[in-house]
Amino acid sequence: MVTSRSGGVLGKLAGAVIVLAAVGLAIYVVWYLDTSPRTDDAFVRANTIGVAPQVNGRIVALRVHDNQAVKEGDVLFEIDPVPYQHSLSRAQAALDGLEKQIGLSRRDVKAQQIGALAARANIDRVEAQQKQAAVTLNRIEPLLAKEYVTAEQVDQARTAKLSADASLQVARRDAEKAAAAVSGTDALEAKLGELRASVAMAEYDLAQTVVRAPFDGLVIDLDIAKGEFAATGRRIFTLIDTRNWYVIANFRETALNNIRPGMAAEVYLMTDPSRRFAGTVDSIGFGVFPEEGGSSVNGLPRVPRSINWVRVAQRFPVRI
């Protein structure tokens, strides 16, 4: 009888321990899930760009194929460069011609400047002659009354004075004309800058006929072949940026209190759940599209709710 009662007490004690352990385990699980939230509603992403040419033309060489890995600087495709080579040659020829024209114009301007200086120097010479003729006339005119000189000599002096005055006027007009004739190359040099810009633009367009990878990545959605016409800004294929991968995980709003930017996170893929990747919470989404109302997404992420007849917590995207 003693043994029977002892077994009953031990059984009850064992049952109580099991119940307490189960309750403790349940409390721990709830605490763990609250403090360490997890979700399977997530997907891996990487930034992408649509590879599009900056110039028009027929594709003469396609250097990649679909799903190919490329390195930064690798040639993706080439556009027919012949039209752009002709444009560059035409712009360079116009620039060379203008530079030669400016050189000739500068020589002409130099000659005009020398002519203007010579005309100015001629004024000084004629002014000296005019002053000499005036002095001579003033000296001999009083001598005519005393008959020290003849009337013919006085007439000659007056004539020389008038001639010198006329020569001075002519010299001054010639100097003004020579100064006005001095031109410049400002207009040509202004056009020179325009042509240099045209040459630079033609060189840039020619360089854009070879399209290179801007970063390490993967080529996807490539469905064209050599000979396709490429239009400026029209996407040819997509390039995935493989330098940086991230996960967008949708967490319930009730779990966001326990998620902070900078926290460590563990990520696994459904292709191999046993392999875990270390991540860091980058940011938490501030808004999602409200399915209860609104006429447009307005740029907000759409996170649908799995149960629409029961009020459940809204999920927000967390970037890891």
C-alpha positions in Angstrom: 0.0 0.0 0.0 2.8 2.4 0.8 4.4 1.6 -2.6 1.1 2.3 -4.3 0.6 5.7 -2.7 4.2 6.7 -3.4 3.7 5.8 -7.1 0.6 7.9 -7.3 2.4 10.9 -5.8 5.3 10.6 -8.1 2.9 10.3 -11.1 1.1 13.5 -10.1 4.4 15.2 -9.6 5.7 14.1 -12.9 2.4 15.3 -14.6 2.7 18.7 -12.9 6.3 19.0 -14.1 5.3 18.2 -17.6 2.5 20.7 -17.5 4.7 23.4 -16.1 7.4 22.6 -18.7 4.8 22.8 -21.5 3.5 26.1 -20.2 7.1 27.4 -19.8 7.9 26.2 -23.3 4.8 27.9 -24.7 5.7 31.1 -22.9 9.2 31.0 -24.2 8.0 30.3 -27.8 5.6 33.3 -27.6 8.4 35.5 -26.2 10.8 34.3 -28.8 8.4 34.9 -31.7 7.6 38.3 -30.3 11.3 39.3 -29.8 12.6 37.5 -32.9 10.0 37.9 -35.5 10.2 35.8 -38.7 8.3 35.5 -42.0 8.2 33.4 -45.1 6.6 36.2 -47.0 9.8 37.5 -48.5 11.7 37.6 -51.8 15.3 38.3 -52.9 15.9 41.4 -55.1 18.7 43.2 -56.8 18.7 46.6 -58.6 18.3 46.5 -62.3 18.7 48.8 -65.2 17.3 48.8 -68.7 20.3 48.8 -71.1 19.5 51.4 -73.8 21.8 53.1 -76.3 22.4 56.8 -76.3 22.6 56.9 -80.1 20.5 55.5 -82.9 21.7 52.8 -85.3 21.8 49.3 -86.5 23.5 46.8 -84.1 26.5 45.4 -85.9 27.9 43.3 -83.1 26.1 41.6 -80.1 28.7 40.5 -77.6 26.5 38.9 -74.9 23.8 36.3 -74.7 20.8 35.9 -72.3 21.7 35.0 -68.7 25.4 35.8 -69.2 27.5 37.3 -66.4 29.5 40.4 -67.4 32.1 42.5 -65.7 32.2 46.3 -65.5 33.5 47.7 -68.8 32.7 44.6 -70.9 31.4 45.4 -74.4 27.7 44.5 -74.5 26.9 45.5 -78.1 28.1 47.8 -80.9 26.1 50.2 -83.1 27.1 51.0 -86.7 29.7 53.7 -86.2 30.0 54.8 -89.9 27.4 57.7 -89.7 29.0 59.0 -86.6 32.5 58.8 -88.1 31.3 60.9 -91.0 29.7 63.4 -88.6 33.0 63.7 -86.7 35.0 64.1 -89.9 32.6 66.8 -91.1 32.8 68.7 -87.8 36.6 68.4 -87.7 36.9 69.6 -91.3 34.8 72.7 -90.5 36.9 73.3 -87.4 40.2 73.0 -89.3 38.8 75.4 -92.0 37.8 78.0 -89.5 41.1 77.8 -87.7 42.9 78.5 -91.0 40.6 81.3 -91.8 41.3 82.8 -88.4 45.0 82.6 -89.1 44.6 84.4 -92.4 42.4 87.0 -90.8 44.9 87.6 -88.1 47.6 88.3 -90.7 45.2 90.7 -92.5 44.5 92.5 -89.2 48.2 92.8 -88.5 48.7 94.4 -91.9 45.8 96.7 -91.3 47.2 97.7 -87.9 50.6 98.4 -89.6 48.8 100.5 -92.2 47.0 102.5 -89.5 50.3 103.2 -87.7 51.9 104.3 -91.0 49.0 106.6 -91.7 49.4 108.1 -88.3 53.1 108.6 -88.8 52.3 110.3 -92.1 50.2 112.8 -90.2 53.2 113.8 -88.1 55.3 114.2 -91.3 52.6 116.3 -93.1 52.0 118.4 -89.9 55.7 119.2 -89.9 55.6 120.3 -93.5 52.5 122.4 -92.9 54.2 124.1 -89.9 57.3 124.8 -92.0 55.2 126.3 -94.9 53.4 128.5 -92.4 56.6 129.8 -90.8 58.1 130.5 -94.2 55.0 132.5 -95.3 54.9 134.5 -92.1 58.6 135.3 -92.5 58.6 136.5 -96.1 55.2 138.3 -96.3 56.5 141.4 -94.3 59.5 141.6 -96.6 57.4 142.2 -99.7 56.6 145.8 -98.6 60.3 146.5 -98.3 60.9 144.8 -101.7 63.4 142.4 -100.1 61.4 139.6 -101.8 59.4 139.4 -105.0 55.6 139.0 -105.2 56.2 135.7 -106.9 58.2 134.4 -103.9 55.3 135.4 -101.6 52.8 133.7 -103.9 54.9 130.5 -103.9 55.0 130.5 -100.1 51.3 131.0 -99.9 50.7 128.2 -102.4 53.0 125.9 -100.4 51.1 126.8 -97.2 47.8 126.0 -98.9 49.2 122.7 -100.3 50.5 121.7 -96.9 47.1 122.4 -95.3 45.4 120.3 -97.9 47.9 117.5 -97.5 47.4 117.5 -93.7 43.6 117.1 -94.2 44.2 114.3 -96.6 46.6 112.6 -94.2 44.1 112.8 -91.3 41.3 111.3 -93.4 43.6 108.5 -94.6 44.5 107.8 -90.9 40.9 107.7 -89.9 40.1 105.4 -92.9 43.1 103.1 -92.0 42.0 102.9 -88.3 38.4 102.1 -89.3 39.7 99.4 -91.7 41.3 97.5 -88.8 39.1 94.5 -88.2 39.1 91.8 -85.7 38.6 88.0 -85.3 36.2 88.1 -82.4 33.2 86.8 -84.4 35.3 84.0 -86.0 36.7 83.0 -82.6 33.2 82.9 -81.1 32.2 80.5 -84.0 35.4 78.6 -83.2 34.1 77.7 -79.8 30.9 76.5 -81.3 32.7 74.2 -83.8 34.9 72.8 -81.1 31.8 71.9 -79.1 30.4 70.2 -82.3 33.6 68.2 -82.6 33.4 67.2 -79.0 29.8 66.1 -79.3 30.6 64.1 -82.5 33.4 62.4 -80.6 31.0 61.6 -77.7 28.4 60.2 -80.1 31.0 58.0 -81.8 32.1 56.7 -78.4 28.5 55.8 -77.5 28.3 53.4 -80.5 30.1 50.9 -78.2 27.9 50.1 -75.2 29.7 48.7 -72.2 28.5 47.3 -68.9 28.4 50.0 -66.2 28.9 47.4 -63.4 29.2 43.7 -62.7 25.9 42.1 -63.5 23.8 39.5 -65.3 22.2 39.9 -68.7 18.5 39.0 -68.7 15.5 39.4 -71.1 17.7 39.5 -74.2 15.6 38.5 -77.2 17.3 40.3 -80.1 20.0 39.5 -82.6 22.6 41.3 -84.6 21.0 43.6 -87.2 18.3 45.0 -84.8 17.8 48.7 -85.0 18.6 50.4 -81.7 16.7 53.6 -80.9 18.0 56.2 -78.4 16.6 55.4 -74.9 14.8 52.2 -76.0 15.7 49.3 -73.8 17.5 46.4 -75.5 17.7 44.1 -72.4 18.0 44.3 -68.7 21.1 44.1 -66.5 21.0 42.9 -62.9 23.4 44.6 -60.5 25.0 41.6 -58.8 27.1 43.8 -56.5 24.4 44.1 -53.9 21.6 41.7 -53.1 18.8 42.4 -50.6 15.6 40.9 -49.3 12.2 42.5 -49.0 10.5 40.7 -46.1 6.9 41.6 -45.3 6.3 41.6 -41.5 3.1 42.2 -39.6 2.7 45.6 -38.1 2.5 44.1 -34.7 6.1 42.8 -35.1 7.6 46.1 -36.2 8.3 47.2 -32.6 10.9 44.5 -32.3 12.6 45.3 -35.6 15.2 48.1 -35.8 17.6 49.2 -38.6 21.0 47.8 -38.0 19.7 44.6 -36.4 21.2 41.3 -37.5 19.0 39.1 -39.6 19.2 35.5 -40.8 18.0 34.7 -44.3 17.5 31.4 -46.1 16.2 30.5 -49.6 13.5 28.0 -50.3 15.9 26.3 -52.8 18.1 25.3 -49.8 16.6 26.1 -46.4 19.6 24.5 -44.6 21.9 27.2 -45.8 21.6 30.4 -43.9 22.9 33.9 -44.9 23.7 36.7 -42.5 22.0 40.0 -43.2 21.4 43.4 -41.6 18.1 45.3 -41.4 18.5 48.3 -43.6 15.2 50.0 -43.3 11.5 49.6 -42.6 8.9 50.7 -45.0 6.9 53.7 -43.9 3.7 53.0 -46.0 1.8 50.4 -48.0 -1.1 50.8 -50.4 -4.4 50.6 -48.3 -6.6 47.9 -49.9 -9.6 49.2 -48.0 -9.8 52.3 -50.2 -8.0 54.5 -52.6 -8.1 54.7 -56.4 -4.4 54.2 -57.2 -1.2 52.8 -55.7 0.4 56.2 -55.7 3.9 54.7 -55.6 3.2 52.7 -52.5 4.1 49.0 -52.2 1.1 46.6 -52.4 1.2 43.9 -49.7 -2.1 41.9 -50.0 -3.7 40.3 -47.0 -4.2 36.6 -47.1 -7.6 36.8 -45.2 -9.9 39.5 -46.3 -12.9 38.6 -44.1 -11.1 38.8 -40.8 -9.4 41.9 -39.6 -5.7 41.0 -39.6 -2.6 43.0 -39.1 -1.2 44.9 -42.1 2.2 43.8 -43.3 5.0 46.3 -44.0 8.1 45.7 -46.1 11.4 45.5 -44.3 14.6 45.8 -46.4 17.4 43.4 -45.3 
